[in-house]
């Protein structure tokens, strides 16, 4: 299923997402598959569950834009535990249409 991308201003984007507590369930596999389908349909390379209106701590990444199945990354309950270095590059956000900036 391809979900509509939630746009900036929707409260789900500003609400803390719930942790995933049940893993390897058919529902979780379906949601992750739907997230990749939604992200590819929107021509994105990364998507968090709240961006499709689902308040759960899940993100998907595919810098190959669907070209290489093995390049898909799924993050469940991600945490930043260390920050190191700096990188500059173009940033775009599917929830803020037209937003493209060097960060």
Helices and strands as residue ranges (DSSP letters): G 11-13, H 26-41, E 46-48, G 49-52, E 58-61, G 69-71, E 73-76, E 90-92, E 100-102
